[in-house]
């Protein structure tokens, strides 16, 4: 499309400084006359483009020009930079090189460096063996992938999956796709995917590919599905800042003594046990009863490591 060619010409001029009409014509497989018409259109739109004749001549932009002055307004460029910085914080591969290129396009935004986003690191390496790029390639080309998968209980299984979408949720990356072993759509945590291979086998889009309806929101369809359990916890006043970080206001019940109670439902697994224990003596399990015993036994075992005679 012409609008795409105009945008790419502008980006090329920003990055290269000067380029000839013939080079642009060859790149876009059009005539030089078409290129000059495009330059007229850009000029008419306010892009400061000009041409120089001679052996060292060509098409150039006014020095110091940044793309956002003509294509994006300040708020739009800020929003785009925020999105890129957020993706960078998730450790998505190759995003650093994209930000470098954006530096040439949005000079004022990058130099201001107004946003810095970091997620806590929990020792997980989701992109070992270049898994992101392999999965992205498989999704775009509709190729079946195979891998070994380790579920939440430590069980290992071989999977053949038609990948649909990469999802970032709860500080972790997931893959959503159709699993031939389970014969239904499943969610796989990327850090638990091992020995991933992109096969030559193609697949057709399935009717249930709608991630908004069938994806990460459906916890019971995860590859290591665990039934939902309802928990009630009581937190001491000293730790309420963490409570408000982790839970919506409507889930928080304030008590007269300054404590607060939280009731929520989620799969019961090792993450839940570790989360509760991370509050040390500032959190108490009220329900369910069996969880009280689990936390108590784990605290006793941890205490045994530090007993001093």
N, C-alpha and C positions, 0 to 999 in steps of 0.2 A: 504494500500500500504506500501511496505517496507520503502520508504523514509519518510513517515509520522511516522512510528514506530521509526525510527532512531532519528528523530527530537524530538519526545515525550520522548524517553529515555533520550536524552541529557537534556531536560528541567527538567525531574524528578530528574536527578542526581544533577543539579544545585540547585534545591529547597530543596531536601532532604539530600544531602550530600553523603549518602551511602544507597544502596538498594541491596537486594540479587537477584540472578538470578531467583530464584523460584518466588519471588514477581513479578518480571517483566514478567516471563512466565505466571503466573496466570492472570496478568492484561491484557496481549495481547492475551491470549489463544493460546500460542505456546509452544513448548518444551524449556527446558533450553538449549539444544544444539543449537537451533535457536538463543536464546538470546546471547550465547557466540559467535556465528558467527557474530551477529550484532555488538558486542563489538569489534571484530576484524576489521570489516568494519569501525567503527568510529575511531579506533586507526589509521588505514591506511589513513584516511582522515585528520589526524592531530589533532583530538580531544584527549586531554591528559587523557584518561580513563585507569584505572588499577583495578585489582582485588586483594583482600586480603583473604586468607584462614583462617579458624578457626571459633569459635562460634560467634565472633563479626565481622567477615569479611563480605565482600560483594564487590559490584562494586562501584567505586568512581571516581570523577574527581579531577584533580589537584586543590588544594586550590587556590581560587582567580580567577579561570577560568570564563570568561564571554562568552556567546554564540556568540556574534557578532564577536569574533576573528576567528571563524571557519565558521559560516554560513552567516553572513552579513559583508560586508566591512564597513568602517567608514561612507562613504557617505550614504549607504543604511540604516544604523542604525539611522543616523541623520534624514533622511527623514521619517522613521517610527515614530520616536519620535515627529517630527513636526506634523505629521498627528494625532497622539494620543493627543497631547497638543491642537490642534485645535478643535478636537472633545470634549475635556474636557471643552474648553471655551464656547461651545454651550450648556453646562449643560446637555449633554447626560448622562443618568443614568448608574451607575456601572463602569464608565470609570476610576474613581479614583483607584478602586481595580485592574484594568488592568494595570495602570501605576505603581502600587506598585509591581506587578509581573514582569513588565518589568525592574524594578530596579535591580532585581536579575540577569536578563539576560544581561542588558546593563549598567553595573555599571559606566563605565566612562562617558557615555552620561548623565545619570541622575545626577551624581555628578557635572558635569560641569554646569548643569542648564542653558543652553545657550539660551533657548527660553521661553518667558512668554507671553501668549496670553490672552487678555481680550476683551469681547464685552460689550458695554454700556448696563446697565440694565434699562429696562423701566417698571419695576413693573409687568411683565408678569410671570406667573408660569406655563409653558407649561407642566410640568410633575406632576401636582397634581393628586392624586389618582393613581399614577404609570402608567400613560397613555402610556408612551413610551414602557414599557415592554409588556403591553397588546397588543398594536398595532403590535409590532415586532412578538409576538407569533402568532397573527392572520395572519400576512403576511406569515410567514414561514409555518404555518399549513393550510393555505388557509381556514380560518374561517371568516364568515361574522361578522361584528361588528355593533352595534347599538349605537346611541348617540343623545343627543340634541345638536343642532348647533345654535350659535348666529352669524348672519351675520353682515356686516359692518354697516348696518342701525339699528342694535339692534333687528331685527326680530329673532324669535326663531322657530325652526322646528325640527321634529324628523327624523333622517336619518338611513337608513340601507345601509351599504356600504361593497363592496368587496375590502379590502385594498390591494394595490399593492406596494407602496413605501413611505418611509419617506424622506422628502426633507428639507434641510436647505437652506434658501434663504433670503437675505435682513435682517439678524439678527433675523429671526424667523423660527420656525419649521412648516412644512406643511405635510398633508397626501394626497396622490394621490390615488384615487380609483374609482370604479364604483358605482354610487349612484342610488339605485333603485327608489327613488322618482323622480329624473330628467331623469332617464333612459339614462344616459351618464356618461363619466368620468368627475370627478370634483376634484378641489383642496380645501382642508379644512385647515384652520389655527388651529394648535393644541391647542393653548391657548383658542380658542373659542369652543372647543369640551368639552361637559359636560356629566356626567353620562354615561361614556363609558362602554359597556358590550361586551365581546367576547362570541358569541353564539356557539352552537354546529353545526350550519348549515355550510356545506362545499360548496365551489364553484370551478368551473373549470377556468383555465387561459383563458382569452379572447384575441383575436387577437390584440386588441388595447392597450395591456399592455406595449407597448414600451414607456417608460417615456421620452426618448430622443426626441421623435417626438410629444408626446401628453401631456407631463407633465407640469412642472412649467413654461416653456417658453410660454405656451398658456394662457395668462391672461384672455382671454374672456371665458374660460371654468372653471373659479373658481366658488366655491360654492356660492359666493356672487358677481357674475360677474357685473362689472360696465363698460359701454362703454368707450373706450379710448378718452381722451381729449388732445388736443395739447396746451401746455402752453409756453408763452414767458415771462421770468423774467429778470429784470436788477438788478445787484448786485453792491454795492459800493466797492471801492478798499480795505477798511478795512476788508472785509469779504471774499476776494478772496481765502484765504487758504481753507476755507470750500467748496467753489465752486470746486476747483481742487480735493478735497477729494471725492466729490459726483458725479462728471461728467467727462466723457472722454473729452480729448482735442478737438476732432473734433466737439463737441457740443458747445464749448466756443468761442464766438466772442468778441475780445477785442475792446473797443472804445477809441477814442482819449483822452477823459477826464479821462481815467483810469478805468472806469466802464466796465463791461462785460455783454453780453446778452446770455441767454441760451434758446434754444427751444427744448422741449422734449415732448413725449407723454406717458401718463399713465392713469390708471383709476382715475377719480376725486372722492375723498372721504375725510373723516375726516383727514386721514393721510396727504393729500396734504395741506389742510388748516393749520394744525398744523405745518407742515414743513415750509411753507412760513412765518407764524407768528413767528417762532423761530428765524428769522433773524432780527426781530424788524424793525427799520428804515433803515436797510441796504439792503433791497430787495424791488423792485417795480414790481407789476404785469403790464405787457404791453398788454398781450392778455391771455384769452378772456375777453371781457368787463364784462360779468356776474360775473367773478371771482373777478374783482376789487370791485364790489358792496359787494360781500360776505366778503372779507377781510376788507373792510371799515366798514361794520356793526359790525363785530366782534371786531375790534379795538375800535369803539365807545362804545360798551357794556363793554369791558374790562376797558376802561378809566373811565366809570361811577362808577366803584367800588372804584376809588381812588380820586374822585373829592373832593376838599377841599374848603370850603367856606371862 
